Amino acid sequence: MLLMQHPVFRRFWYPTLALTDLESGPKPFTLLGQEVVLWRQANGEPAALEDRCPHRRVKLSVDSQVIDNALRCGYHGWRYNGQGACVLIPQQPELTPGAKSRVRSFPCRARYGYVWVCLDEAPLMDIPFIRHSDDPSYRQILEYAEDWNAGMLRVCENALDISHVSFVHRRTFGNDERPVASRLKMMPVENGIGFQCTVPVANHELQQKNLQIAPPGETIRTVDIRWLMPATFLLHFTYPNGPLPLVHEICGFATPIDDRRVRRIQFVYRSDTEDEADAASIAAFDRSVAAEDRRMLECADPDFPLDPNAEAHMMLDRPGLLMRRMLTDLIREHDPNAALLAAEFGADASEAVTA
């Protein structure tokens, strides 16, 4: 299955650019093939419009400015408000612009320091909730935002895959001599998948500093992992480093640019302080881990089969199989192209889905 074949994925919220990226002016972004221009209004709230001026179809993100709380096109100076209505044509200031001068707007919100966009006026669900985001005892560390040549669902499934840690991450924290993780304890999660487990990992020098766990060798991580439909994954790590265990929650997003590219965004919430572990070192380690994932995911086929029989699986792949079932149900219920599943599953599609 390829995302662009199914319009239902346009009905979700996705993080795009950091709010701080818009301080220097409007910026372009491509979401599920749709080119948008993002900018900040006078009240600080972001706005998202189709990145084309209806006058000559030039990009509104090129040489544009925010003037009097409106986005001014760099070509002829036409101005648009946050809802896409043209509010001024400088060459004919007395004219009230009509509907043909309107730019398509998209739902847009600020959350967690990022600009979230939905390409449909009727989102299926709200922006994902992150448990520590409003807790003043936790600090947020923005780690990275970069484009990967990988499919959205491949990236999300990787976050649910405990079994790859020992091998893919053997240079950072994995131990390829301990490839068997503990059993997964599945948890009910609204609009997603969740499970808990403990994982033995290596404790290298940089992590000893970041986690304040001095002895080298092996440590045990308690992990709570959640995937929230369709592109959010939360990895909640608890480390046994004293009477107050350290919490490190990775908030990851695979915002789809198209079938083969994502904007991979990540920030974390930590229960310690800058004096205890500096943000730069924490981000550097997590970026190293991400680079190991990226190397493998960019060579994976972005076509994500929903049919559980299309690829080989093992016991620890249960979260990924559940994800396939949830996506199948989503498409059957909400997508106008649901009939495409028949070709993917074969003649006996219903039996394959419920097996």
N, C-alpha and C positions, 0 to 999 in steps of 0.2 A: 504494500500500500504506500502511495505517495501522497503527502499532505495536500498538495495543490489540486488534487482530484476531488477533494471533499471540502465544500464551502463551510461545513460546520465548524472547522477550526478558526474561521474568521469571527466566531461568536465568543471568543475568550479574550481576557485581558492579558497583555504581554508587556514586560518592562522593555524599554527601548534605550534611551540615553539617560545619563545622569542629569539631574536638574542643573548641576554646575556647568554642564556642557553648553547650556543655553545662555550663560551669562554674557558670552561674547556675541550673541546674535542667533538668528534662526539657523537650524541645522536640518539636513536631510536624513531620512531613514527609510529603509525598505522592509516592509513587514508582509510576509506571505505574498511577495511579488508586487504589493501595492506601494508606490512611492508616496511618502508623506513628508511634509515639512513641519517641524516642531519649533515652537517659540513660546516665550513667556509674556503673559499679559501684564497690565499695570498692577494688578493685585498679586502678582507672583505666580498665579496658576498657569500651567502649561496649556497650550492649544495645539491641535493637530488638524492640518488641512491636506487635501490632495496637493501634491507638489507640482501643480500645473496651473498657470494663469489662464483663465478662459479667453483672454484677449488674443494672445499669440501662442499659447501652449508652451511658453517657456517655463523653466523651473522657478518656483517661488523661492526656493532655497538659495538661488544664485544672486549675490549682490543685493539681497533684500535687507530691510531694516524695520524695526518696530518704531513707528511714529504715532504719537497720540493714541496709544493703545490699539493700533491697527498694524497689520503686516503690509508693508509697502513693497510692491513688486519692483525689482531692479530694472526692468525693461522700460516701462512707461509710467511707473509711479502709482498705478492703481492700488487702492488700499482695501484690505479685507479685515473684518473683525473675527473674533474667535469662533463664531458660528459659520463663517465662510461668506457672509454677505458683503458685497462691495459697498463701501461707505463713502468713497470718493474717487472720481475720475478727474485728475488735475486739469486735463485739457478742456473739460466741460463741467466745472464745479457746480453749476446751477442744475445739472441733470440729476434726477433720482435714478440710480442704476436699477435695471430690471433683473428678472430671474436668470436671464442668460449670462449675466455677469457674476453669478454666484459660484463659489468654489465649494466642492464637497468637503464637509467637516466630519470628524470622527470623534467618538467619545474619548476623553483624555483626562487623566488624573495624575496627581503627584502622590507617591507612596514610597516609603522606605528610601527616600533620596533619589528615586528614579521617576521617569515619565512613563506612565502606563497607557497603552492605547488598545482599543478594541475596534475592529473594522466593521462591526455591525451595531446598529442602534439598539439591539435587544440581546445583550450578553446573557449567556446561559447561567453564569454564576459570577460572584463578586471577585475582586482581587484577592488572592490567597492571603490568609491570616498567618502571621509569623509570631510565635508565642512570646518571644522576648523583646519584641520591637518597642513596646511601651514601658518596659521595666527600666527605671533609672539606674539600677544596679548592674546593668549590662551595657557594654559599649559596642558600637557598630564600627567595623573596619571594612571599608570598601577595598576589595582586593584586585579585581580586574574586570574588564569588559573588552572582549576581542572576538573577531569573526573566525569561526572554524568551518572547514569544509566537511561538514558532517550533518547527518539527518537528525532532526529534533528528537524523534523517538528513540533512535540509537543512543543519543546522549542521555536521555532520561532512563532508559533501561540499564545503562552502565552504572548509574547511581544506585540502582536497586540490586546490583550484582556484587555480592560480597566475595564470590569465589575468584574474581580476577585480581583481588588486592595482593595476594601472595606473589604473583608473577609480574603483573604490570608495574606494581609499585615497589619492587624489590630494592630499588636504589634509594627510596625515600623512607618507607616504613614497612613494606611488605617483607614477609619471610617465606621464601619459596620452599623451605623445608617443613612448613606448617600449612599445607594447602587446604586442610579441612576445617571449615568454620563450625561453630556450634549450631545446633538446630535453630531455625528461625521461629520466633513466636509472633504469629500474625496478629495484627490489631485492627479493629474496625476504624476506618477513616472516611469521613464524608467526602465524596467526590475524589477519592484517591485510594492509595494503598499504603499500609504501614506495617512495620515489623520491628522487632527488637532482637538483638543477639549480642554475644560477646566475641571479640576477635583478638587473638594474640598478634601483636605487631612488634617490630624492632624499634628500639629507642635510640636513634642516632644523636649525634652531638647537638645539632640545631634544635631538635625537638626536646632534648634535655633542658635546654635554656627556655624554650617557649612554654614548656609544660611544668617546669620546676620539678622535674623528676630526674635526679642526678644519675643514678646508677645506669650504666649502659646495659644492653641485653634486651630482654623482652618485657613488654608491659601488656596489660589486658585492657582493651577498650570496651566499654559498654556503649552500644550504638542503637539509636532509635532513628530509623530511616523512614521517610515518607515521600511519596510522589503524589502531587496534587495536579489533577488534570488541567491542561495537557502538558505543561512545560516547566513546572516547578518541582524541585526536589530539595528536601530539607534533611540534613544529616546531623543529628544531635549526638555529639560525643560527650561522654562523662569519663574523666580521668581520675584514678585513685591516687591522688597526690596530697593526702592530708585529711584533717577533720572536715574541711569544706572542699568537696570534690570540684575540680575545675570543669566548667561547661564550655564547650566550643561548638556552636551551631553553625554549620555551613548552609547558606541560603543560595542555592544554585538555580539558574534559569537557562533554558535553551530556546531563546526567542527565534522563531523561524523566519529567515530571510526569504528562503524558497525551499524547494525539495532537498537541496544539497548543501545548504549553508545555514548556520545559526549564529546569532550574536550570543556568545557564551558569557553570561554575567554572573559574578559571584561576590557576595559580601558575607561577613560572619558576625555573630553576636558572641561576646566573651564575658565571662563572669569575673575576670581579673582586671587589673589596671595596667596603664602604660608603664608604670614603674616596675611592675612585676614581669611584664613581657612586652617589648616594644612592637608596635603595629607593623613596622616595616619588616621585621624578622618573621612575624606570623604570616604576613602576606607573601613573603618570598618563599616560605616553605610550601604554602598551599598552591602557589603558582607552579612550583616544581612538580607537585603531584598532578596538577592539571595538565602540564605538558606531557606527562606520561600517558594520561588518558587520551589526550588529543592525538598523539602518535598512532594509537590503535584505532580510534574512532574515525579518523580521516581516511583510513584504508578499508573501512567497513562499507558494505553496500547500503546506501541510504534508503533503499526500498525495504520497508519494514513489514514483513508478512504477518497478517493477523491469524492466519491458519496455523494452529499449534503444530500441525504435522509438516509444515514447510521447512523447519529447521530442527536439528537435533537438540535435545534438552537433557538436563540432569536435575536432581532433587533441589538444589539451591537456586534453580531458575524459576521457582514457583512465583515470586513476585512479578517477573516479566511475563509469565503466562497469564496471571491475573490481569495485568495491564492490557494485554491483547484482548482479553474477554471484555473488559470495560470499554475499550475503544470500539470493539465490534458492536456492543449494545448502544453506544453513543451514536454511531453512524446509522444504525438501523432505525433509531428513534428520531433523529433530528436532521439527517443529511439528505438533501435532494438527490444525491448520487448514490444512495444506498444500494441500488441494483448492481453497482460495480463489485460488490462483495461476492455476488454469485460466481463471477468468473474466478475470483481469487480462491474461494473455498471449493469450487468444483460443483458438480451436480447435487451432491448431498450436503449442501452448505449448513443446514440447521443441525444435522447430526455432528458435523465437525466442530461447530461452535460449542455445543453442550458437552462434548466428550471430556 
